[in-house]
Amino acid sequence: MLRILYSDIRKTMQSRAFLICLITNVSYHILLVITLKVLYHFFFHNNITSDEVAFSFASIAIFLVTASTLISAGEFSDGTMRNKLISGAKRSEVFFSGMITGMYQGFVHAAAAFVTSMLTSLLLTTGFEGYTIPEVADYWLLIIFSCMSIAGFSTALVLALGGRKISYVVGLSIAFGMKIFLLYVQDKLYPESGNCSLTGVKLAVFRFTDRFIPYSYLAMRPHWDSVSYILGCGSLILISAILGVMIFQKKELL
Amino acid sequence: MEYVFTCNNLGKKYGSFAALTEMKMEIPKGAIYGFVGKNGAGKTTLIRLLCGLQQPTSGSFELMGIANDSKDIVKARRRMGAVVEAPAIYKDMDARSNLIQQCLMLGLPDFDKVDELLSLVGLSDTGKKKAGKFSLGMRQRLGLAIALCGDPDFIILDEPTNGLDPQGIIEIRELIIKLNKEKGITFLISSHILDELARMATHYGFIDKGHIVRQMSSRELHSECRKSVRIRVNDTKILAKVLEELGLEYKILDDSAADMYAEMTFSELAKKCEEAGCTILTMEERDESLEAFYLSLLGGGDNA
């Protein structure tokens, strides 16, 4: 499987779509910091802190990572999936290689965002005020794991759907739907004023979503224990891998 | 005879539609197998089964002697190359990178063959140009080069000359013949350019409505393509009467021309026509085209 994995990663690194997503990722953060710095300087006569901008990637990560991993659908439309199967790879190997490559994309995006964030924090902000260094490290580690698990899920979805155009719609719809739903969930769980008024099953479901669904980890700073986060990310990867490979093994490809 | 591919009662259904039914086919080792059939006859379905993209719903096939339900079928597929429908290439990579990519997928220890293959298909001077910017002809060549990575014993080509200029068509044809003769590579070629196919195929398989109508060698095919004599006369009605009397098979084309499917000396026919009051203007020997043979065998106007 390693030969397929290596060729998949090599292909991804040379992919124009992936590079565009990567440039978008870095540019977004730099532009955001510069814009805020200018606004703060002229309107508030103040300087920005790292707390305000360091984790801006988390707000776009779901869409960026999902869009980036949808590239793998091109394997089907370009016919290169056929080359893989003819080259003697088993379907399971092709699937797992694709999924790991997707996770690698998630890692690269999160890592690039981390480096950009640290550099801009160092050069353009006054530093962290509300975070300690271990908290910053924890948060970034969580973002990286979340991105990897979301990317793995998104790639598994594309492969299971056989690269059909519907996979773009389903992938981005899930990302968009989860973003909206999680905003609602976290607004109910952590209201800006007053206490949480949820009870019973609704509270349990919302708490479960907030605690174990990796999409929610990108919405606000970490507030659960590490085990919950590892369980959430690990479970999403495991479920995507098991269900995905079962479907992909029987998939009729064109 | 040794075969690289055989199938027995192979069937493939999409819902209630039977794309392949009780198909029996053999591709002899070392052959250039021309695969001919109408659009929707089942050619691509068979190729998809061969490549492992889909599974048959009934029957079985053997690839290089390995059954399709065997775990070792992946090993047999490693000895295959294919260019099916559009060439499978990475559009963001240049030609060289595409070949390296295929070498990596095949687990080849080095990329020594890459330059040789690029030169073989005439793409050695494309430099850093991305494959996405290649013309259709260049993509076909690159697809063929990718199929040749790993020294395959069996190559499947779907419309290999599609999009190529006349010079390119000749080069690809010569390349296929060269690879077949020098390296003994077996080819399965599906092509709509029948005259082009006839220039290289050693065997033919005609598929219609999901099953093989007929398989034959090129020698058998040529012997079955009837010879005819095209006669131009001043009155084909009289000519028809003469040919009827002689008991010969013929076909009237228009008021002044007819095809006669028999061998007869010119003087004898001329004498009979003269007696009947018909003047022969010209006579010319013709081969019935391969295209006409395909049409008669498959029965339709939109064949191949």
Boltz contact constraints between the chains, C-beta under 6 A:
constraints:
  - contact:
      token1: [A, 3]
      token2: [B, 104]
      max_distance: 6.0
  - contact:
      token1: [A, 3]
      token2: [B, 107]
      max_distance: 6.0
  - contact:
      token1: [A, 6]
      token2: [B, 104]
      max_distance: 6.0
  - contact:
      token1: [A, 7]
      token2: [B, 101]
      max_distance: 6.0
  - contact:
      token1: [A, 7]
      token2: [B, 104]
      max_distance: 6.0
  - contact:
      token1: [A, 7]
      token2: [B, 105]
      max_distance: 6.0
  - contact:
      token1: [A, 11]
      token2: [B, 90]
      max_distance: 6.0
  - contact:
      token1: [A, 14]
      token2: [B, 92]
      max_distance: 6.0
  - contact:
      token1: [A, 14]
      token2: [B, 93]
      max_distance: 6.0
  - contact:
      token1: [A, 15]
      token2: [B, 92]
      max_distance: 6.0
  - contact:
      token1: [A, 16]
      token2: [B, 92]
      max_distance: 6.0
  - contact:
      token1: [A, 79]
      token2: [B, 86]
      max_distance: 6.0
  - contact:
      token1: [A, 79]
      token2: [B, 88]
      max_distance: 6.0
  - contact:
      token1: [A, 80]
      token2: [B, 88]
      max_distance: 6.0
  - contact:
      token1: [A, 82]
      token2: [B, 51]
      max_distance: 6.0
  - contact:
      token1: [A, 82]
      token2: [B, 88]
      max_distance: 6.0
  - contact:
      token1: [A, 83]
      token2: [B, 88]
      max_distance: 6.0
  - contact:
      token1: [A, 85]
      token2: [B, 52]
      max_distance: 6.0
  - contact:
      token1: [A, 86]
      token2: [B, 51]
      max_distance: 6.0
  - contact:
      token1: [A, 86]
      token2: [B, 77]
      max_distance: 6.0
  - contact:
      token1: [A, 86]
      token2: [B, 80]
      max_distance: 6.0
  - contact:
      token1: [A, 86]
      token2: [B, 82]
      max_distance: 6.0
  - contact:
      token1: [A, 87]
      token2: [B, 105]
      max_distance: 6.0
  - contact:
      token1: [A, 87]
      token2: [B, 106]
      max_distance: 6.0
  - contact:
      token1: [A, 88]
      token2: [B, 74]
      max_distance: 6.0
  - contact:
      token1: [A, 88]
      token2: [B, 77]
      max_distance: 6.0
  - contact:
      token1: [A, 88]
      token2: [B, 78]
      max_distance: 6.0
  - contact:
      token1: [A, 90]
      token2: [B, 74]
      max_distance: 6.0
  - contact:
      token1: [A, 252]
      token2: [B, 54]
      max_distance: 6.0
  - contact:
      token1: [A, 253]
      token2: [B, 53]
      max_distance: 6.0
